[in-house]
Amino acid sequence: MSTTNTAAAPLTGTQRWTVLLLVAGLLVGSFAYYRHRYGECKRLRIVEPGKLYRSGQLNARGLEKAIRRFGIRTVINLREEAPNPRLAGEEESRLCQRLGVRYVYLYCEDLTDEDRENGLWPESARLFLELVCRPENQPVLVHCQAGLHRTGLLCAVYRIAVQQWEPYSAWQELRDNGYGEDRCAGISPGFRDYLLPLLRHRRGVHEYLAPTTAQRAACPKLVPVLLDPTADPNGRHP
């Protein structure tokens, strides 16, 4: 009984290159799709329903979807390296204005040891709480680049100061959401090193929030920018 040799013929050089190009195209296409989808929902999380939401830097489609989905009325950007990033050819502030949403750039000060010895406080966390707790601003979406460090620290302060969480629980959530203690690009070391010890116990947070208006005025390092579409529909970030 005869047998037939069914072994496949080896691929020619051209065929091998064709297969390699097809595989490479699939990998690149899959990665591009992943990055696009990731940019739409980058670490988008609920902190308190109807009041506060957090994320990394969303792309234009993702930001618009988040605004419409949660009824966002105020967007707070913590990115000192990009106070008004361009999203698909449109500035983030303009996208917010187009949707009738307030846009706030909040600078997280990089305080030095000398600043702290002279009694200067990082004003940004207090301003953050004031903005978030005003009913006319809610719901609020806060973001930095990764949505881990600057955003995580301020949301931890919110958990303790506003929601009365135990500091340990706020710290644990901070770590569970991906916060790392290694120095990283995009976060001011002085801001991080100042706020982290406050999260160890409740008293520290309340002492931080206690300074008078005069004491706050002594800290000139913070220059928040509020772009209100109802006041200037054609306004631009400086």
RASUL-V784336 format. One record per helix or strand. SS is the DSSP state (H for helix, E for strand). FROM is the first residue (numbers start at 1). LEN is the number of residues. If there is no record, write none. Layout:
ss:from:len
SS:FROM:LEN
SS:FROM:LEN
This chain:
ss:from:len
H:13:28
E:45:4
E:52:4
H:60:11
E:74:4
E:86:2
E:90:2
H:92:7
E:102:4
H:113:5
H:123:11
H:135:3
E:140:4
H:150:12
H:167:10
H:189:10
H:202:8
H:213:5
E:225:3
